[in-house]
């Protein structure tokens, strides 16, 4: 059972807060103060009476009020004694930031971790870690990085990497993705992936879960929790570390976990209806797809693009990923022919290649998208917009904003999920324009990707995830 105080503690003790205030200002106490934590803060340091304006205590046992959450940042050899005092004081949750335990592969580290396990027996205190960053929960005022947004969201994260999250979370924020609860749990001496997933599977604030895991202690419980996510229509994205021999060896030295065999995990993903990704970047793109694209009814894609080659490449990418690019109906093709005649070589079959025309790209794209979306055999729309063509054809980079506005408005008018690909390119003259285009799309709820491969992979896994639910609906 995970106590609510793990995410919304009324009080936090920082055991090992530095007496050097300049140093502690960028430490755990200063971090929580700057982030805006509203509860009581108790720095623990026997050499100080006051740190950063807070009354300091020599031990957790001297704190006059009950402590909900304790952060332990002392040397590894001191952690067992500190944890024993926390258990004795009935601290609800202890986050052990300190590393130097079983992940070192050394006998001393393994024995220290075994001590922690023995100390927890018979107590009610739950432990996060050791060797981890702990909890980021905007709603509770907890963070391990002051750069993280104070705005909460609907994505929950369970991770055995804390360092990886330091870049992942700000990148997500840039894409308009925000988090309900993020837990970096390291070695998982007590709370591990199964416990955390059980909690998030039923957490009303969390609508999607991403896990980075290296190994499990209780695979059956994790499997049941994963199925619970599926039952709740709560997508579960998993990045499994240690899927190769070299990766498995690296896992042992990182968190002392047993990684498991690749074929076992592949079967797990399929049975538990999880989405497997291979990198943190892919995880972010997949979260973006689930957040911005409504569930498609199938896997048929209409591609609207400028240029025959990009359309062919996009078609290949779609079909390699399990999507289909069917020919549009005769009626739709006839209607499209009235708007693509501006340039020779334009295509209306699917992909739909739309030229510049006298009225510019914007209106042609809008008309083409609406027509393609009206085809009953099309489930999703993939639109390619390349700002570099604007400069090439003399239309001017200033028209990109107009085109993006048209795409945003059109996406709101069509009933089918639509993604837009806006390549970053390498032209420094318009890179700022491209980045603003991405930001505009995302701020208006339109899924924007930087290349076709990323978009197609995310759309394919999105369609595959919702396919069972769709089939079940049809069968009822």
C-alpha positions as CSV (number, residue, x, y, z in Angstrom):
1,X,0.0,0.0,0.0
2,X,1.4,3.4,-1.0
3,X,0.4,6.2,1.3
4,X,-0.9,9.4,-0.2
5,X,1.8,11.3,1.7
6,X,4.4,10.0,-0.8
7,X,3.0,12.5,-3.2
8,X,1.4,15.2,-1.0
9,X,3.4,15.2,2.3
10,X,2.5,17.7,4.9
11,X,6.1,17.8,6.1
12,X,9.5,16.9,4.7
13,X,12.7,16.2,6.5
14,X,16.0,16.6,4.6
15,X,18.5,14.4,6.4
16,X,22.0,15.5,5.5
17,X,21.1,19.1,4.6
18,X,24.3,21.0,4.3
19,X,25.3,23.6,6.9
20,X,26.8,25.6,4.0
21,X,23.8,27.6,2.9
22,X,25.3,28.4,-0.5
23,X,25.6,24.7,-1.2
24,X,22.3,23.8,0.3
25,X,20.5,26.4,-1.8
26,X,21.0,24.1,-4.8
27,X,20.5,21.0,-2.6
28,X,17.3,19.3,-1.6
29,X,16.1,22.0,0.9
30,X,16.7,24.9,-1.5
31,X,15.2,23.0,-4.3
32,X,11.9,22.4,-2.5
33,X,11.8,26.0,-1.3
34,X,12.3,27.4,-4.8
35,X,9.8,25.0,-6.3
36,X,7.2,26.3,-3.9
37,X,6.6,23.4,-1.5
38,X,4.0,24.6,1.0
39,X,4.4,22.1,3.9
40,X,6.8,22.1,6.8
41,X,10.5,21.6,6.0
42,X,12.9,20.1,8.6
43,X,16.6,20.2,7.7
44,X,18.5,17.6,9.7
45,X,22.2,18.4,10.5
46,X,23.8,18.1,14.0
47,X,26.2,21.0,13.3
48,X,23.5,23.6,12.5
49,X,20.6,25.2,14.3
50,X,19.2,27.0,11.3
51,X,19.5,26.4,7.5
52,X,18.0,28.6,4.8
53,X,15.6,30.1,7.3
54,X,14.4,26.7,8.7
55,X,14.9,25.4,12.2
56,X,17.5,22.6,11.9
57,X,17.6,19.4,14.1
58,X,20.4,17.1,15.0
59,X,18.2,14.0,14.4
60,X,14.8,13.0,12.9
61,X,14.0,12.0,16.5
62,X,14.1,15.6,17.6
63,X,11.6,16.9,15.2
64,X,8.6,17.9,17.3
65,X,5.9,17.0,14.7
66,X,5.2,13.8,12.7
67,X,7.2,13.6,9.5
68,X,5.5,12.4,6.4
69,X,8.4,12.3,4.0
70,X,12.2,12.1,4.5
71,X,14.9,12.6,2.0
72,X,18.2,10.9,3.0
73,X,21.3,12.4,1.5
74,X,24.1,11.1,3.8
75,X,27.0,8.7,3.1
76,X,26.0,5.2,2.3
77,X,27.5,3.7,5.6
78,X,25.3,6.1,7.6
79,X,22.0,5.3,5.8
80,X,21.1,2.1,7.9
81,X,21.2,4.1,11.1
82,X,19.2,7.0,9.6
83,X,16.6,4.6,8.2
84,X,16.3,2.8,11.5
85,X,15.5,6.2,13.2
86,X,12.9,7.0,10.5
87,X,11.2,3.6,11.0
88,X,11.2,4.2,14.7
89,X,9.6,7.6,14.2
90,X,7.0,6.1,11.9
91,X,7.9,8.4,9.0
92,X,5.5,7.5,6.2
93,X,7.9,7.5,3.3
94,X,11.7,7.6,3.1
95,X,13.5,8.5,-0.1
96,X,17.1,7.4,-0.1
97,X,18.9,9.5,-2.6
98,X,22.3,8.1,-1.6
99,X,24.0,5.6,-3.9
100,X,26.7,3.0,-3.1
101,X,24.6,-0.1,-2.4
102,X,24.1,-3.3,-4.4
103,X,24.5,-1.5,-7.7
104,X,28.2,-1.2,-7.0
105,X,28.6,-5.0,-7.3
106,X,30.8,-5.0,-4.2
107,X,30.2,-7.0,-1.1
108,X,30.1,-3.9,1.1
109,X,27.3,-2.4,-1.0
110,X,25.3,-5.6,-1.0
111,X,25.6,-5.9,2.7
112,X,24.5,-2.3,3.3
113,X,21.4,-3.0,1.1
114,X,20.6,-6.2,3.0
115,X,20.8,-4.1,6.2
116,X,18.2,-1.7,4.8
117,X,15.9,-4.6,4.0
118,X,16.2,-6.0,7.5
119,X,15.5,-2.6,9.1
120,X,12.2,-2.2,7.2
121,X,10.8,-5.5,8.4
122,X,7.9,-5.0,10.9
123,X,7.7,-1.3,10.3
124,X,5.1,0.7,8.3
125,X,7.6,3.1,6.6
126,X,7.8,2.7,2.8
127,X,11.2,3.3,1.1
128,X,12.0,4.7,-2.3
129,X,15.5,3.8,-3.5
130,X,18.3,3.8,-2.7
131,X,20.3,5.3,-5.6
132,X,17.4,7.4,-7.0
133,X,16.0,10.9,-7.5
134,X,12.7,10.2,-5.8
135,X,9.4,12.0,-6.6
136,X,8.3,14.8,-8.8
137,X,4.7,15.7,-8.2
138,X,3.7,19.2,-9.1
139,X,0.4,18.9,-7.2
140,X,2.3,18.1,-4.0
141,X,5.1,20.6,-4.4
142,X,7.8,17.8,-4.7
143,X,10.6,17.9,-7.3
144,X,14.1,16.8,-7.8
145,X,14.8,19.6,-10.4
146,X,13.7,23.2,-10.0
147,X,13.5,23.5,-13.8
148,X,10.6,21.2,-13.9
149,X,7.2,22.8,-14.5
150,X,4.8,23.5,-11.6
151,X,2.0,22.7,-13.9
152,X,0.5,19.3,-13.4
153,X,-0.7,16.9,-16.1
154,X,-2.0,13.4,-16.8
155,X,1.1,11.4,-17.5
156,X,2.6,9.2,-14.8
157,X,6.2,7.9,-14.9
158,X,7.9,5.0,-13.2
159,X,11.6,5.0,-13.8
160,X,14.8,3.3,-12.7
161,X,16.8,6.1,-14.2
162,X,16.8,9.5,-12.6
163,X,19.5,11.1,-14.8
164,X,17.5,10.2,-17.9
165,X,14.5,12.0,-16.5
166,X,16.5,15.2,-16.0
167,X,16.3,15.8,-19.8
168,X,13.2,13.8,-20.6
169,X,10.8,15.9,-18.4
170,X,11.8,19.4,-19.8
171,X,11.7,18.1,-23.3
172,X,8.1,16.8,-22.6
173,X,7.2,20.2,-21.2
174,X,8.4,21.8,-24.5
175,X,5.8,19.6,-26.3
176,X,3.0,20.5,-24.0
177,X,3.2,17.3,-22.0
178,X,2.8,17.6,-18.2
179,X,3.0,15.1,-15.4
180,X,0.8,13.9,-12.5
181,X,3.4,11.8,-10.7
182,X,6.9,10.8,-11.5
183,X,8.8,8.3,-9.4
184,X,12.5,7.5,-9.8
185,X,13.0,4.4,-7.6
186,X,16.6,3.2,-8.3
187,X,17.5,-0.1,-6.7
188,X,13.9,-0.6,-5.4
189,X,14.8,-2.1,-2.1
190,X,11.2,-1.7,-1.0
191,X,8.8,0.0,-3.5
192,X,9.4,-1.3,-7.0
193,X,7.8,-1.2,-10.4
194,X,4.9,-3.5,-9.5
195,X,3.9,-1.4,-6.4
196,X,4.1,1.8,-8.3
197,X,2.2,0.6,-11.3
198,X,-0.6,-0.8,-9.1
199,X,-1.0,2.7,-7.7
200,X,-0.9,4.6,-11.0
201,X,-3.2,2.1,-12.7
202,X,-6.1,3.3,-10.5
203,X,-4.9,6.9,-9.9
204,X,-7.6,9.2,-11.2
205,X,-5.0,12.0,-12.0
206,X,-3.0,9.7,-14.3
207,X,-4.4,8.9,-17.8
208,X,-1.2,7.4,-19.3
209,X,1.8,5.7,-17.8
210,X,5.4,5.5,-19.0
211,X,7.8,3.0,-17.4
212,X,11.6,2.7,-17.8
213,X,12.5,-0.5,-16.0
214,X,15.6,-2.6,-15.8
215,X,14.3,-5.6,-13.9
216,X,11.4,-6.8,-11.7
217,X,11.1,-8.6,-8.4
218,X,7.5,-9.6,-8.8
219,X,6.7,-10.1,-12.5
220,X,3.2,-11.5,-11.9
221,X,2.1,-8.5,-9.9
222,X,3.5,-6.2,-12.5
223,X,1.7,-8.1,-15.2
224,X,-1.6,-7.9,-13.4
225,X,-1.1,-4.2,-12.8
226,X,-0.3,-3.7,-16.6
227,X,-3.6,-5.5,-17.4
228,X,-5.4,-3.2,-15.0
229,X,-4.1,-0.2,-17.0
230,X,-5.5,-1.8,-20.2
231,X,-8.8,-2.4,-18.5
232,X,-8.9,1.2,-17.5
233,X,-8.0,2.3,-21.1
234,X,-4.9,3.8,-19.7
235,X,-2.1,3.4,-22.2
236,X,1.1,1.8,-20.7
237,X,4.3,2.6,-22.6
238,X,7.4,0.6,-21.5
239,X,11.1,1.1,-22.2
240,X,12.8,-2.0,-21.0
241,X,16.5,-1.6,-20.3
242,X,18.8,-4.6,-20.7
243,X,17.3,-6.3,-23.7
244,X,20.7,-7.3,-25.1
245,X,23.5,-9.2,-23.4
246,X,25.6,-6.0,-23.0
247,X,22.5,-4.2,-21.8
248,X,21.8,-6.8,-19.2
249,X,25.4,-6.5,-17.9
250,X,25.0,-2.7,-17.7
251,X,21.7,-3.1,-15.8
252,X,23.5,-5.0,-13.0
253,X,26.0,-2.2,-12.5
254,X,23.3,0.5,-12.6
255,X,20.6,-0.7,-10.3
256,X,21.6,-4.4,-9.5
257,X,18.4,-5.6,-11.2
258,X,17.9,-8.9,-13.0
259,X,17.0,-7.8,-16.6
260,X,15.2,-10.9,-18.0
261,X,15.3,-12.3,-21.5
262,X,14.1,-10.4,-24.5
263,X,11.6,-13.1,-25.8
264,X,9.9,-13.2,-22.4
265,X,9.4,-9.4,-22.5
266,X,8.1,-9.5,-26.0
267,X,5.5,-11.9,-25.0
268,X,4.7,-9.8,-21.9
269,X,4.1,-6.6,-24.1
270,X,1.7,-8.5,-26.3
271,X,-0.3,-10.2,-23.6
272,X,-0.6,-7.2,-21.3
273,X,-1.4,-4.8,-24.2
274,X,1.6,-2.5,-23.6
275,X,3.4,-0.3,-26.0
276,X,7.1,-1.1,-26.3
277,X,9.6,1.6,-27.1
278,X,13.4,1.5,-27.4
279,X,14.6,5.0,-26.5
280,X,13.5,7.9,-24.3
281,X,13.0,10.0,-27.4
282,X,10.7,7.4,-28.9
283,X,8.8,7.3,-25.6
284,X,8.3,11.0,-25.8
285,X,7.0,10.8,-29.3
286,X,4.6,8.0,-28.4
287,X,3.2,10.0,-25.4
288,X,2.7,12.9,-27.8
289,X,0.7,10.7,-30.1
290,X,-1.6,9.5,-27.3
291,X,-2.0,13.0,-25.9
292,X,-2.8,14.8,-29.2
293,X,-4.4,12.1,-31.5
294,X,-7.8,10.7,-30.8
295,X,-8.2,6.9,-31.1
296,X,-8.3,5.9,-34.8
297,X,-10.9,3.4,-36.0
298,X,-8.3,1.5,-38.1
299,X,-4.9,1.7,-39.8
300,X,-5.6,3.3,-43.1
301,X,-3.7,6.6,-43.7
302,X,-4.2,9.4,-46.1
303,X,-0.9,11.2,-46.8
304,X,-1.2,14.9,-47.9
305,X,2.2,16.2,-49.0
306,X,4.1,18.5,-51.4
307,X,6.4,16.6,-53.7
308,X,6.1,13.0,-55.1
309,X,9.3,11.7,-53.4
310,X,8.3,12.6,-49.9
311,X,4.9,11.0,-50.5
312,X,6.5,7.7,-51.7
313,X,8.9,7.6,-48.7
314,X,6.0,8.3,-46.3
315,X,4.0,5.4,-48.0
316,X,6.9,3.0,-47.5
317,X,7.3,4.0,-43.9
318,X,3.6,3.5,-43.2
319,X,3.4,0.1,-44.8
320,X,6.6,-1.1,-43.1
321,X,5.1,-0.1,-39.8
322,X,1.9,-2.0,-40.3
323,X,-0.3,0.9,-41.6
324,X,-1.9,1.0,-45.0
325,X,-2.1,3.7,-47.6
326,X,-5.1,2.8,-49.7
327,X,-6.2,4.5,-52.9
328,X,-8.8,7.2,-52.3
329,X,-12.3,6.6,-53.7
330,X,-13.0,7.7,-57.3
331,X,-15.3,10.5,-56.1
332,X,-12.7,11.9,-53.8
333,X,-10.0,11.7,-56.5
334,X,-12.2,13.6,-58.9
335,X,-12.8,16.3,-56.4
336,X,-9.1,16.5,-55.6
337,X,-8.2,17.0,-59.3
338,X,-9.9,20.4,-59.3
339,X,-7.4,21.7,-56.7
340,X,-4.1,20.0,-57.6
341,X,-4.0,21.0,-61.3
342,X,-1.7,23.9,-60.4
343,X,1.4,21.8,-61.2
344,X,2.1,18.9,-63.5
345,X,2.9,15.7,-61.8
346,X,0.6,16.3,-58.8
347,X,-1.1,13.1,-57.6
348,X,-4.6,12.5,-56.2
349,X,-4.5,8.7,-55.7
350,X,-2.9,8.7,-52.1
351,X,-0.5,10.1,-51.3
352,X,-2.1,13.3,-52.4
353,X,0.5,15.7,-53.7
354,X,-0.7,19.3,-53.6
355,X,1.1,22.1,-55.6
356,X,1.5,25.7,-54.7
357,X,-1.2,27.1,-57.0
358,X,-2.2,30.8,-57.3
359,X,-3.8,31.0,-53.9
360,X,-0.8,29.5,-52.2
361,X,-0.2,26.3,-50.3
362,X,-2.5,27.0,-47.4
363,X,-6.0,26.8,-48.9
364,X,-5.0,23.9,-51.1
365,X,-3.8,21.9,-48.1
366,X,-7.0,22.7,-46.3
367,X,-9.2,21.6,-49.2
368,X,-7.1,18.4,-49.7
369,X,-7.2,17.4,-46.1
370,X,-10.9,17.8,-45.8
371,X,-11.5,15.8,-49.0
372,X,-9.2,13.0,-47.9
373,X,-10.8,12.9,-44.4
374,X,-14.2,12.5,-46.0
375,X,-13.2,9.2,-47.5
376,X,-14.9,6.5,-45.3
377,X,-12.0,4.1,-45.9
378,X,-9.5,6.5,-44.3
379,X,-8.8,6.4,-40.6
380,X,-5.9,8.8,-40.0
381,X,-4.3,11.8,-41.8
382,X,-0.6,12.4,-42.1
383,X,0.2,15.9,-43.4
384,X,3.7,17.0,-44.5
385,X,4.5,20.7,-44.4
386,X,8.0,21.7,-45.4
387,X,8.8,25.3,-44.8
388,X,11.9,25.0,-46.8
389,X,9.8,24.7,-50.0
390,X,8.3,28.1,-49.3
391,X,11.7,29.8,-49.7
392,X,12.6,27.6,-52.6
393,X,9.5,28.6,-54.6
394,X,9.6,32.3,-53.6
395,X,6.5,32.2,-51.4
396,X,8.6,33.3,-48.4
397,X,9.1,32.0,-44.9
398,X,6.6,34.5,-43.6
399,X,3.8,32.4,-45.1
400,X,4.7,29.5,-42.8
401,X,2.7,31.0,-40.0
402,X,-0.4,31.3,-42.3
403,X,0.0,27.7,-43.4
404,X,0.3,26.4,-39.9
405,X,-2.8,28.4,-38.9
406,X,-4.7,26.8,-41.7
407,X,-3.6,23.3,-40.7
408,X,-4.6,24.0,-37.1
409,X,-8.1,25.2,-38.0
410,X,-8.5,22.3,-40.5
411,X,-7.6,19.7,-37.9
412,X,-10.3,21.0,-35.7
413,X,-12.9,20.7,-38.5
414,X,-12.1,17.0,-39.5
415,X,-13.3,14.2,-37.3
416,X,-10.3,11.9,-37.9
417,X,-6.9,12.0,-36.1
418,X,-4.4,14.1,-37.9
419,X,-0.6,14.5,-37.5
420,X,1.6,17.0,-39.2
421,X,5.3,16.6,-40.0
422,X,7.3,19.8,-40.1
423,X,11.0,18.9,-40.7
424,X,13.6,20.9,-38.8
425,X,16.0,20.9,-41.6
426,X,19.4,22.5,-41.5
427,X,18.7,26.0,-42.9
428,X,19.6,28.3,-40.0
429,X,17.7,31.2,-41.7
430,X,14.3,29.6,-41.0
431,X,14.9,27.2,-38.0
432,X,13.3,29.7,-35.6
433,X,10.3,29.8,-37.9
434,X,10.1,26.0,-37.9
435,X,10.3,25.8,-34.1
436,X,7.6,28.4,-33.7
437,X,5.4,26.3,-36.1
438,X,5.9,23.2,-33.9
439,X,5.0,25.2,-30.8
440,X,1.9,26.7,-32.5
441,X,0.6,23.3,-33.5
442,X,1.1,21.7,-30.1
443,X,-0.4,24.6,-28.3
444,X,-3.5,24.2,-30.4
445,X,-3.7,20.5,-29.9
446,X,-2.3,19.4,-33.2
447,X,0.3,16.6,-33.1
448,X,3.5,17.8,-34.7
449,X,6.5,15.7,-35.4
450,X,9.9,16.6,-36.8
451,X,10.2,13.7,-39.3
452,X,8.0,11.1,-41.0
453,X,9.6,8.1,-39.4
454,X,8.9,9.3,-35.9
455,X,5.3,10.2,-36.8
456,X,4.6,6.9,-38.6
457,X,6.0,4.8,-35.8
458,X,4.0,6.6,-33.2
459,X,0.8,6.5,-35.2
460,X,1.2,2.8,-35.9
461,X,1.6,1.9,-32.3
462,X,-1.3,4.2,-31.4
463,X,-3.5,2.4,-34.0
464,X,-2.3,-1.0,-32.8
465,X,-3.1,-0.2,-29.1
466,X,-6.7,0.9,-29.9
467,X,-7.4,-1.9,-32.4
468,X,-8.4,-4.5,-29.8
469,X,-10.8,-2.1,-28.1
470,X,-12.3,-1.2,-31.5
471,X,-12.7,-4.9,-32.4
472,X,-14.4,-5.5,-29.1
473,X,-16.8,-2.6,-29.7
474,X,-17.7,-4.0,-33.1
475,X,-18.3,-7.5,-31.6
476,X,-20.8,-6.3,-29.0
